[in-house]
């Protein structure tokens, strides 16, 4: 069962996941080519407007995108403190050099991380793993065994989280969780690894028994469509990338990372 089946009103739920992933590629390439605040800022504004217009605005400020809002300032902070010094010096203590140039780099880096990561996270939240596997296998023609194996592993990620909690409670009940945190973590991690390998072997045998590895042309329960709606999503991603580049060039801030 896919996200579209469970929540038919979810925006972009019926769009091919391959198109959603492809729509983020042009902007990512454009922002990776330059390090300036204008292109990233324009991209962020466009993303907020577009996601709000299609009904995904609430996801931008939800707890699921919190890692992006935390990681971006931390990345900028490292550039602020240890970036290449240039211009006026604001702080110089040991290895820490805060200058006019490092402040500009920090702001540009923070904005670039948000502009690249935010649409990827929001769009990923609208993608069902089964739909993604169908799209990769039918649209991009990736090997079915690889795609289905990855799908099975992804489906077991939640199970691994439950296994971690169960192992932790079991070790506490047996009195073997009273040692140091590092030793406790290492012991639980090894136990989880063993359990994951055993479950993976069992799953692989079960899938082979059901014909997942048969050397014949595979059929699919749901046919994937890649039409005008998908091309429109990709076009929007391209337009955002073009707008970001044009704005940076017009403002005179376009700065190739290798120049």
Backbone as CSV, one residue per row, in Angstrom:
resi,resn,N_x,N_y,N_z,CA_x,CA_y,CA_z,C_x,C_y,C_z
1,UNK,0.853,-1.189,0.000,0.000,0.000,0.000,0.888,1.237,0.000
2,UNK,0.591,2.215,-0.858,1.422,3.402,-1.006,0.842,4.566,-0.227
3,UNK,1.616,5.664,-0.203,1.149,6.878,0.444,-0.115,7.389,-0.241
4,UNK,-0.171,7.267,-1.552,-1.350,7.722,-2.290,-2.593,6.937,-1.906
5,UNK,-2.414,5.666,-1.546,-3.557,4.843,-1.135,-4.017,5.203,0.270
6,UNK,-3.061,5.495,1.164,-3.396,5.795,2.557,-3.901,7.217,2.701
7,UNK,-3.211,8.166,2.028,-3.585,9.577,2.119,-3.754,10.118,0.700
8,UNK,-4.894,9.852,0.085,-5.090,10.255,-1.305,-5.039,11.757,-1.512
9,UNK,-5.281,12.551,-0.471,-5.250,13.995,-0.613,-3.890,14.606,-0.408
10,UNK,-2.874,13.828,-0.110,-1.530,14.353,0.123,-0.973,14.952,-1.164
11,UNK,-0.524,16.207,-1.138,0.009,16.834,-2.351,1.186,16.048,-2.921
12,UNK,1.224,15.916,-4.226,2.293,15.234,-4.953,2.355,13.737,-4.662
13,UNK,1.334,13.194,-4.003,1.374,11.774,-3.653,1.324,10.885,-4.892
14,UNK,0.675,11.354,-5.938,0.515,10.539,-7.140,1.581,10.813,-8.193
15,UNK,2.543,11.667,-7.873,3.617,11.972,-8.816,4.694,10.897,-8.714
16,UNK,5.208,10.485,-9.858,6.267,9.472,-9.889,7.443,9.929,-9.030
17,UNK,7.883,9.115,-8.056,9.000,9.509,-7.189,10.270,9.840,-7.952
18,UNK,10.487,9.226,-9.099,11.672,9.537,-9.903,11.658,10.998,-10.327
19,UNK,10.482,11.518,-10.666,10.361,12.923,-11.056,10.660,13.837,-9.872
20,UNK,10.229,13.450,-8.679,10.501,14.268,-7.496,11.996,14.344,-7.233
21,UNK,12.666,13.212,-7.334,14.117,13.202,-7.121,14.823,13.995,-8.209
22,UNK,14.382,13.812,-9.452,15.017,14.505,-10.572,14.835,16.015,-10.482
23,UNK,13.733,16.462,-9.894,13.477,17.905,-9.808,14.464,18.612,-8.900
24,UNK,15.091,17.898,-7.979,16.055,18.525,-7.065,17.468,18.557,-7.646
25,UNK,17.715,17.821,-8.708,19.072,17.729,-9.257,19.552,19.041,-9.867
26,UNK,18.777,19.721,-10.743,19.284,20.965,-11.324,19.657,22.017,-10.289
27,UNK,18.825,22.193,-9.281,19.120,23.189,-8.250,20.359,22.802,-7.453
28,UNK,20.484,21.522,-7.128,21.660,21.072,-6.380,22.942,21.338,-7.160
29,UNK,22.909,21.048,-8.456,24.098,21.292,-9.282,24.416,22.782,-9.340
30,UNK,23.375,23.607,-9.530,23.594,25.051,-9.625,24.183,25.621,-8.342
31,UNK,23.687,25.176,-7.199,24.170,25.718,-5.930,25.529,25.152,-5.543
32,UNK,25.857,23.969,-6.034,27.177,23.415,-5.758,28.266,24.085,-6.599
33,UNK,27.864,24.738,-7.694,28.831,25.411,-8.553,29.260,26.760,-7.994
34,UNK,28.446,27.340,-7.136,28.738,28.678,-6.625,28.595,28.712,-5.109
35,UNK,29.287,29.651,-4.496,29.168,29.865,-3.059,28.851,31.344,-2.839
36,UNK,27.583,31.672,-2.927,27.157,33.049,-2.703,25.794,33.036,-2.033
37,UNK,25.490,34.063,-1.256,24.216,34.061,-0.518,23.002,34.362,-1.375
38,UNK,23.173,35.043,-2.489,22.020,35.461,-3.290,21.329,34.275,-3.946
39,UNK,22.093,33.426,-4.625,21.485,32.278,-5.305,20.772,31.361,-4.316
40,UNK,21.402,31.105,-3.162,20.776,30.237,-2.165,19.538,30.883,-1.561
41,UNK,19.596,32.195,-1.304,18.447,32.885,-0.728,17.262,32.878,-1.686
42,UNK,17.526,33.120,-2.963,16.455,33.081,-3.960,15.850,31.680,-4.028
43,UNK,16.700,30.664,-3.978,16.204,29.292,-4.016,15.312,28.989,-2.811
44,UNK,15.711,29.442,-1.637,14.910,29.193,-0.430,13.551,29.867,-0.532
45,UNK,13.537,31.113,-1.003,12.267,31.828,-1.153,11.357,31.103,-2.141
46,UNK,11.926,30.673,-3.251,11.134,29.945,-4.249,10.588,28.643,-3.670
47,UNK,11.404,27.946,-2.913,10.972,26.674,-2.315,9.823,26.890,-1.345
48,UNK,9.947,27.897,-0.492,8.881,28.173,0.477,7.583,28.522,-0.246
49,UNK,7.674,29.349,-1.270,6.468,29.747,-2.015,5.835,28.547,-2.714
50,UNK,6.660,27.733,-3.376,6.131,26.595,-4.138,5.523,25.552,-3.215
51,UNK,6.236,25.187,-2.150,5.716,24.161,-1.245,4.457,24.640,-0.531
52,UNK,4.417,25.908,-0.192,3.207,26.448,0.436,2.041,26.427,-0.546
53,UNK,2.316,26.730,-1.818,1.258,26.770,-2.825,0.665,25.389,-3.089
54,UNK,1.473,24.336,-3.003,0.970,22.984,-3.280,0.467,22.281,-2.025
55,UNK,0.522,22.960,-0.881,-0.016,22.380,0.343,0.977,21.644,1.206
56,UNK,2.264,21.846,0.958,3.296,21.190,1.765,4.003,22.163,2.695
57,UNK,3.430,23.344,2.866,4.067,24.352,3.701,4.259,23.920,5.137
58,UNK,3.325,23.122,5.663,3.447,22.693,7.055,4.658,21.804,7.280
59,UNK,5.067,21.058,6.255,6.236,20.191,6.390,7.529,20.986,6.517
60,UNK,7.537,22.214,5.974,8.755,23.019,6.033,9.152,23.340,7.465
61,UNK,8.167,23.462,8.345,8.442,23.862,9.721,8.108,22.745,10.711
62,UNK,7.994,21.533,10.218,7.667,20.413,11.092,8.929,19.856,11.742
63,UNK,8.721,18.946,12.688,9.860,18.339,13.383,10.713,17.493,12.448
64,UNK,10.141,17.038,11.341,10.888,16.179,10.430,11.966,16.946,9.662
65,UNK,11.776,18.234,9.497,12.807,19.041,8.837,13.721,19.733,9.841
66,UNK,13.529,19.447,11.127,14.355,20.074,12.167,15.846,19.795,11.980
67,UNK,16.249,18.571,11.582,17.688,18.341,11.363,18.315,19.297,10.354
68,UNK,17.547,19.700,9.341,18.074,20.645,8.352,18.317,21.998,8.993
69,UNK,17.354,22.462,9.781,17.483,23.775,10.417,18.562,23.781,11.491
70,UNK,18.925,22.617,12.001,20.006,22.546,12.994,21.360,22.379,12.315
71,UNK,21.428,21.509,11.307,22.704,21.223,10.657,23.229,22.419,9.865
72,UNK,22.342,23.166,9.230,22.783,24.288,8.396,23.525,25.360,9.204
73,UNK,22.972,25.842,10.329,23.729,26.834,11.114,25.038,26.274,11.679
74,UNK,25.052,25.001,12.035,26.287,24.416,12.545,27.356,24.382,11.460
75,UNK,26.940,24.066,10.226,27.889,24.095,9.112,28.416,25.499,8.890
76,UNK,27.512,26.481,8.941,27.939,27.867,8.790,28.845,28.323,9.913
77,UNK,28.604,27.825,11.133,29.440,28.192,12.276,30.880,27.732,12.086
78,UNK,31.047,26.527,11.561,32.407,26.032,11.318,33.128,26.908,10.294
79,UNK,32.392,27.361,9.265,32.995,28.264,8.289,33.304,29.623,8.904
80,UNK,32.449,30.071,9.800,32.649,31.356,10.455,33.916,31.371,11.292
81,UNK,34.154,30.285,12.011,35.287,30.235,12.943,36.594,29.835,12.277
82,UNK,36.485,28.963,11.259,37.716,28.411,10.680,37.826,28.618,9.172
83,UNK,36.955,29.448,8.593,37.030,29.704,7.161,38.241,30.550,6.799
84,UNK,38.519,30.623,5.496,39.669,31.399,5.032,39.488,32.866,5.410
85,UNK,40.442,33.454,6.161,40.293,34.854,6.591,40.517,35.823,5.447
86,UNK,39.710,36.876,5.423,39.871,37.936,4.437,39.076,39.147,4.902
87,UNK,39.543,40.325,4.552,38.842,41.537,4.938,39.092,41.906,6.387
88,UNK,38.163,42.680,6.932,38.299,43.163,8.313,38.255,42.007,9.302
89,UNK,39.069,42.116,10.346,39.154,41.078,11.375,38.265,41.471,12.550
90,UNK,37.337,40.554,12.914,36.448,40.795,14.036,36.883,40.060,15.290
91,UNK,37.509,38.904,15.128,37.950,38.111,16.268,39.120,37.240,15.835
92,UNK,40.175,37.229,16.616,41.356,36.422,16.295,41.891,35.824,17.588
93,UNK,41.488,34.576,17.852,41.896,33.884,19.074,42.379,32.497,18.699
94,UNK,43.663,32.250,18.738,44.210,30.941,18.418,43.891,30.544,16.987
95,UNK,43.214,29.396,16.862,42.838,28.916,15.533,41.577,29.575,15.004
96,UNK,40.910,30.328,15.843,39.654,30.967,15.454,39.949,32.328,14.839
97,UNK,39.479,32.490,13.587,39.650,33.758,12.883,38.297,34.151,12.282
98,UNK,37.663,35.136,12.897,36.394,35.639,12.388,36.665,36.935,11.643
99,UNK,36.471,36.878,10.338,36.733,38.046,9.501,35.517,38.359,8.642
100,UNK,35.608,39.433,7.912,34.510,39.813,7.022,34.255,38.735,5.973
101,UNK,35.340,38.167,5.440,35.192,37.118,4.437,34.600,35.850,5.005
102,UNK,35.013,35.459,6.219,34.483,34.230,6.813,33.008,34.382,7.169
103,UNK,32.577,35.599,7.531,31.164,35.830,7.818,30.330,35.648,6.552
104,UNK,30.825,36.185,5.444,30.112,36.030,4.177,30.049,34.568,3.748
105,UNK,31.165,33.860,3.925,31.181,32.438,3.576,30.234,31.655,4.462
106,UNK,30.186,31.987,5.748,29.303,31.285,6.679,27.840,31.481,6.301
107,UNK,27.464,32.711,5.977,26.080,32.974,5.583,25.732,32.244,4.289
108,UNK,26.645,32.280,3.332,26.395,31.608,2.053,26.297,30.102,2.234
109,UNK,27.159,29.541,3.072,27.137,28.095,3.306,25.852,27.666,3.996
110,UNK,25.443,28.429,5.011,24.200,28.105,5.723,23.008,28.127,4.776
111,UNK,22.924,29.176,3.970,21.806,29.281,3.026,21.864,28.175,1.982
112,UNK,23.054,27.819,1.533,23.172,26.785,0.501,22.753,25.425,1.047
113,UNK,23.149,25.113,2.277,22.755,23.831,2.862,21.243,23.745,2.990
114,UNK,20.614,24.833,3.444,19.153,24.835,3.571,18.494,24.685,2.207
115,UNK,18.995,25.416,1.216,18.382,25.401,-0.116,18.480,24.030,-0.775
116,UNK,19.550,23.301,-0.502,19.717,21.978,-1.114,18.989,20.897,-0.326
117,UNK,19.108,20.941,1.002,18.569,19.857,1.825,17.068,19.961,2.045
118,UNK,16.540,21.179,2.143,15.125,21.341,2.485,14.190,20.706,1.457
119,UNK,14.334,20.993,0.159,13.415,20.337,-0.796,13.596,18.839,-0.854
120,UNK,14.836,18.368,-0.657,15.068,16.925,-0.676,14.319,16.238,0.463
121,UNK,14.366,16.836,1.654,13.693,16.237,2.813,12.176,16.306,2.647
122,UNK,11.659,17.462,2.233,10.209,17.620,2.102,9.650,16.672,1.048
123,UNK,10.319,16.597,-0.095,9.840,15.702,-1.150,9.975,14.240,-0.744
124,UNK,11.023,13.909,-0.009,11.187,12.522,0.441,10.052,12.107,1.371
125,UNK,9.530,13.044,2.145,8.428,12.729,3.056,7.156,12.386,2.298
126,UNK,7.069,12.758,1.019,5.887,12.434,0.219,6.096,11.187,-0.634
127,UNK,7.234,10.531,-0.463,7.557,9.357,-1.284,7.378,8.086,-0.468
128,UNK,6.621,7.160,-1.007,6.480,5.843,-0.400,7.588,4.935,-0.940
129,UNK,8.256,4.151,-0.067,9.351,3.294,-0.538,8.956,2.355,-1.673
130,UNK,7.738,1.801,-1.607,7.294,0.897,-2.668,7.129,1.639,-3.983
131,UNK,6.562,2.860,-3.929,6.430,3.668,-5.138,7.798,4.011,-5.712
132,UNK,8.747,4.310,-4.844,10.097,4.630,-5.310,10.736,3.429,-5.984
133,UNK,10.559,2.250,-5.394,11.111,1.043,-6.007,10.472,0.780,-7.368
134,UNK,9.160,0.951,-7.466,8.483,0.776,-8.755,9.009,1.762,-9.791
135,UNK,9.224,3.005,-9.366,9.715,4.012,-10.289,11.134,3.733,-10.756
136,UNK,11.999,3.327,-9.833,13.382,3.036,-10.206,13.469,1.853,-11.163
137,UNK,12.642,0.848,-10.920,12.713,-0.356,-11.750,12.025,-0.165,-13.096
138,UNK,10.890,0.520,-13.117,10.128,0.647,-14.359,10.497,1.882,-15.180
139,UNK,10.834,2.979,-14.497,11.171,4.202,-15.225,12.642,4.252,-15.603
140,UNK,13.520,4.007,-14.626,14.961,4.060,-14.884,15.536,2.714,-15.303
141,UNK,14.713,1.667,-15.265,15.136,0.327,-15.694,16.319,-0.201,-14.885
142,UNK,16.345,0.107,-13.613,17.382,-0.463,-12.761,17.096,-1.944,-12.511
143,UNK,18.127,-2.745,-12.214,17.916,-4.185,-11.988,16.898,-4.438,-10.876
144,UNK,15.940,-5.303,-11.169,14.861,-5.560,-10.212,15.386,-6.169,-8.920
145,UNK,16.393,-7.047,-9.014,16.904,-7.682,-7.800,17.526,-6.648,-6.866
146,UNK,18.270,-5.705,-7.432,18.869,-4.656,-6.612,17.796,-3.772,-5.982
147,UNK,16.812,-3.355,-6.771,15.764,-2.459,-6.291,14.931,-3.121,-5.201
148,UNK,14.513,-4.348,-5.437,13.672,-5.040,-4.451,14.458,-5.381,-3.192
149,UNK,15.733,-5.698,-3.347,16.566,-5.948,-2.170,16.711,-4.695,-1.320
150,UNK,16.931,-3.545,-1.985,17.021,-2.284,-1.253,15.701,-1.931,-0.588
151,UNK,14.588,-2.212,-1.276,13.273,-1.949,-0.694,13.045,-2.799,0.550
152,UNK,13.406,-4.064,0.471,13.243,-4.941,1.632,14.086,-4.458,2.802
153,UNK,15.323,-4.015,2.514,16.188,-3.509,3.586,15.610,-2.244,4.208
154,UNK,15.039,-1.370,3.366,14.446,-0.139,3.879,13.229,-0.430,4.732
155,UNK,12.437,-1.415,4.312,11.266,-1.780,5.089,11.643,-2.326,6.468
156,UNK,12.837,-2.896,6.581,13.278,-3.471,7.848,13.950,-2.444,8.760
157,UNK,14.098,-1.200,8.278,14.750,-0.186,9.110,13.958,0.063,10.393
158,UNK,12.640,0.161,10.264,11.812,0.339,11.458,11.892,-0.834,12.396
159,UNK,12.000,-2.034,11.826,12.137,-3.227,12.660,13.449,-3.194,13.446
160,UNK,14.500,-2.690,12.824,15.791,-2.603,13.504,15.727,-1.649,14.694
161,UNK,14.964,-0.577,14.548,14.795,0.354,15.675,14.096,-0.328,16.836
162,UNK,13.055,-1.109,16.526,12.369,-1.861,17.585,13.299,-2.906,18.196
163,UNK,14.128,-3.540,17.359,15.075,-4.527,17.883,16.071,-3.885,18.842
164,UNK,16.496,-2.669,18.524,17.451,-1.972,19.395,16.840,-1.733,20.781
165,UNK,15.576,-1.310,20.800,14.904,-1.096,22.086,14.747,-2.418,22.830
166,UNK,14.386,-3.472,22.122,14.204,-4.776,22.770,15.511,-5.295,23.345
167,UNK,16.587,-5.173,22.590,17.907,-5.619,23.075,18.317,-4.826,24.304
168,UNK,18.074,-3.530,24.277,18.425,-2.683,25.424,17.672,-3.104,26.681
169,UNK,16.363,-3.352,26.536,15.575,-3.778,27.699,16.000,-5.155,28.182
170,UNK,16.295,-6.061,27.237,16.711,-7.411,27.626,18.047,-7.393,28.365
171,UNK,18.977,-6.569,27.896,20.283,-6.500,28.566,20.157,-5.878,29.951
172,UNK,19.284,-4.911,30.080,19.057,-4.329,31.407,18.457,-5.351,32.362
173,UNK,17.515,-6.155,31.845,16.884,-7.168,32.690,17.885,-8.220,33.154
174,UNK,18.902,-8.480,32.307,19.915,-9.475,32.671,21.076,-8.875,33.462
175,UNK,21.049,-7.563,33.659,22.102,-6.927,34.439,23.412,-6.754,33.719
176,UNK,23.391,-6.769,32.364,24.641,-6.610,31.610,24.720,-5.224,30.984
177,UNK,23.830,-4.319,31.389,23.834,-2.977,30.819,24.318,-1.944,31.826
178,UNK,24.995,-2.404,32.876,25.444,-1.492,33.918,26.875,-1.020,33.714
179,UNK,27.500,-1.442,32.626,28.870,-1.016,32.358,28.882,0.360,31.702
180,UNK,30.064,0.803,31.248,30.183,2.112,30.627,29.356,2.225,29.364
181,UNK,29.091,3.461,28.981,28.231,3.691,27.827,28.845,3.145,26.540
182,UNK,30.147,3.307,26.387,30.791,2.842,25.159,30.722,1.325,25.043
183,UNK,31.013,0.620,26.140,30.942,-0.839,26.115,29.510,-1.312,25.901
184,UNK,28.565,-0.628,26.521,27.167,-0.998,26.355,26.716,-0.799,24.917
185,UNK,27.113,0.333,24.336,26.741,0.604,22.943,27.366,-0.416,22.002
186,UNK,28.649,-0.741,22.226,29.327,-1.704,21.365,28.666,-3.077,21.447
187,UNK,28.299,-3.498,22.664,27.642,-4.793,22.828,26.289,-4.845,22.145
188,UNK,25.500,-3.771,22.308,24.186,-3.748,21.664,24.312,-3.680,20.148
189,UNK,25.292,-2.915,19.672,25.472,-2.801,18.226,25.848,-4.146,17.612
190,UNK,26.720,-4.897,18.287,27.105,-6.219,17.773,25.918,-7.166,17.783
191,UNK,25.141,-7.138,18.853,23.956,-7.992,18.928,22.953,-7.637,17.830
192,UNK,22.772,-6.338,17.566,21.861,-5.915,16.505,22.384,-6.344,15.144
193,UNK,23.696,-6.272,14.947,24.290,-6.697,13.682,24.034,-8.178,13.428
194,UNK,24.254,-8.989,14.447,24.012,-10.428,14.311,22.557,-10.699,13.988
195,UNK,21.654,-10.015,14.686,20.224,-10.205,14.448,19.840,-9.763,13.040
196,UNK,20.432,-8.644,12.573,20.124,-8.147,11.237,20.617,-9.105,10.156
197,UNK,21.809,-9.680,10.355,22.341,-10.635,9.376,21.452,-11.874,9.304
198,UNK,21.034,-12.369,10.442,20.154,-13.542,10.457,18.825,-13.235,9.777
199,UNK,18.244,-12.092,10.087,16.966,-11.746,9.464,17.142,-11.529,7.966
200,UNK,18.251,-10.921,7.574,18.506,-10.716,6.152,18.658,-12.029,5.406
201,UNK,19.344,-12.982,6.001,19.504,-14.291,5.361,18.159,-14.992,5.206
202,UNK,17.344,-14.932,6.250,16.016,-15.539,6.169,15.159,-14.875,5.105
203,UNK,15.224,-13.532,5.055,14.433,-12.806,4.066,14.905,-13.121,2.645
204,UNK,16.219,-13.209,2.463,16.750,-13.517,1.131,16.294,-14.904,0.668
205,UNK,16.322,-15.872,1.576,15.863,-17.219,1.229,14.378,-17.216,0.875
206,UNK,13.588,-16.478,1.656,12.150,-16.415,1.392,11.863,-15.746,0.051
207,UNK,12.611,-14.690,-0.275,12.400,-14.001,-1.552,12.807,-14.881,-2.732
208,UNK,13.904,-15.597,-2.590,14.316,-16.518,-3.651,13.284,-17.617,-3.852
209,UNK,12.715,-18.112,-2.745,11.708,-19.169,-2.847,10.445,-18.689,-3.541
210,UNK,10.181,-17.396,-3.464,8.984,-16.839,-4.100,9.262,-16.341,-5.522
211,UNK,10.448,-16.618,-6.026,10.748,-16.310,-7.418,11.258,-14.910,-7.684
212,UNK,11.721,-14.190,-6.641,12.216,-12.840,-6.866,13.507,-12.830,-7.683
213,UNK,14.234,-13.924,-7.688,15.481,-13.966,-8.443,15.388,-14.768,-9.719
214,UNK,14.190,-15.028,-10.193,14.020,-15.836,-11.399,14.541,-15.090,-12.637
215,UNK,15.250,-15.798,-13.521,15.838,-15.145,-14.707,14.825,-14.955,-15.840
216,UNK,13.701,-14.358,-15.531,12.666,-14.090,-16.533,12.244,-12.633,-16.409
217,UNK,11.514,-12.156,-17.404,11.044,-10.780,-17.365,10.018,-10.612,-16.256
218,UNK,10.254,-9.651,-15.398,9.417,-9.477,-14.223,8.172,-8.664,-14.561
219,UNK,7.070,-9.017,-13.934,5.839,-8.226,-14.037,5.661,-7.436,-12.747
220,UNK,4.856,-6.393,-12.819,4.672,-5.503,-11.674,3.193,-5.357,-11.367
221,UNK,2.893,-5.331,-10.075,1.496,-5.214,-9.657,0.916,-3.858,-10.027
222,UNK,1.752,-2.819,-10.005,1.293,-1.471,-10.327,2.170,-0.894,-11.424
223,UNK,1.561,-0.502,-12.514,2.298,0.099,-13.611,2.586,1.564,-13.290
224,UNK,3.813,1.972,-13.498,4.229,3.342,-13.209,4.059,4.205,-14.451
225,UNK,3.503,5.380,-14.262,3.276,6.326,-15.355,4.225,7.506,-15.208
226,UNK,4.826,7.904,-16.311,5.690,9.089,-16.323,5.204,9.983,-17.462
227,UNK,4.381,10.969,-17.088,3.753,11.805,-18.103,3.938,13.281,-17.875
228,UNK,2.923,14.057,-18.283,3.010,15.502,-18.208,3.149,16.031,-16.797
229,UNK,2.483,15.386,-15.843,2.573,15.837,-14.455,3.999,15.736,-13.931
230,UNK,4.674,14.641,-14.280,6.056,14.449,-13.835,7.003,15.444,-14.503
231,UNK,6.809,15.678,-15.798,7.652,16.652,-16.496,7.429,18.058,-15.949
232,UNK,6.221,18.353,-15.506,5.942,19.663,-14.922,6.711,19.851,-13.616
233,UNK,6.762,18.795,-12.807,7.515,18.871,-11.547,8.997,19.104,-11.815
234,UNK,9.539,18.393,-12.799,10.946,18.579,-13.155,11.178,19.987,-13.699
235,UNK,10.234,20.490,-14.489,10.359,21.835,-15.044,10.394,22.891,-13.948
236,UNK,9.587,22.700,-12.913,9.596,23.644,-11.793,10.963,23.651,-11.121
237,UNK,11.547,22.471,-10.922,12.880,22.406,-10.344,13.909,23.117,-11.203
238,UNK,13.811,22.967,-12.514,14.737,23.645,-13.434,14.546,25.157,-13.383
239,UNK,13.295,25.613,-13.296,13.025,27.048,-13.236,13.599,27.665,-11.965
240,UNK,13.489,26.972,-10.850,14.071,27.481,-9.603,15.587,27.584,-9.723
241,UNK,16.214,26.583,-10.330,17.663,26.621,-10.519,18.062,27.788,-11.412
242,UNK,17.333,27.983,-12.517,17.632,29.090,-13.434,17.442,30.431,-12.742
243,UNK,16.362,30.577,-11.970,16.105,31.835,-11.263,17.215,32.143,-10.272
244,UNK,17.713,31.121,-9.593,18.792,31.325,-8.616,20.071,31.780,-9.305
245,UNK,20.401,31.146,-10.420,21.625,31.507,-11.149,21.508,32.911,-11.726
246,UNK,20.376,33.225,-12.349,20.179,34.546,-12.953,20.254,35.638,-11.890
247,UNK,19.644,35.398,-10.725,19.671,36.397,-9.655,21.092,36.629,-9.159
248,UNK,21.870,35.555,-9.018,23.250,35.702,-8.546,24.108,36.441,-9.558
249,UNK,23.935,36.121,-10.838,24.709,36.799,-11.885,24.312,38.269,-11.965
250,UNK,23.008,38.555,-11.882,22.546,39.940,-11.951,23.042,40.759,-10.763
251,UNK,23.125,40.125,-9.601,23.600,40.830,-8.406,25.114,40.916,-8.345
252,UNK,25.792,40.206,-9.231,27.250,40.241,-9.249,27.897,39.408,-8.168
253,UNK,27.145,38.466,-7.588,27.692,37.635,-6.511,28.043,36.225,-6.959
254,UNK,27.780,35.904,-8.228,28.076,34.563,-8.729,29.566,34.272,-8.533
255,UNK,29.865,33.186,-7.855,31.233,32.884,-7.492,31.474,31.390,-7.618
256,UNK,32.120,30.983,-8.707,32.413,29.572,-8.899,33.330,29.073,-7.803
257,UNK,33.037,27.882,-7.282,33.774,27.372,-6.139,35.227,27.081,-6.459
258,UNK,35.559,26.834,-7.741,36.946,26.509,-8.074,37.705,27.707,-8.629
259,UNK,37.062,28.866,-8.672,37.735,30.041,-9.209,38.563,30.728,-8.123
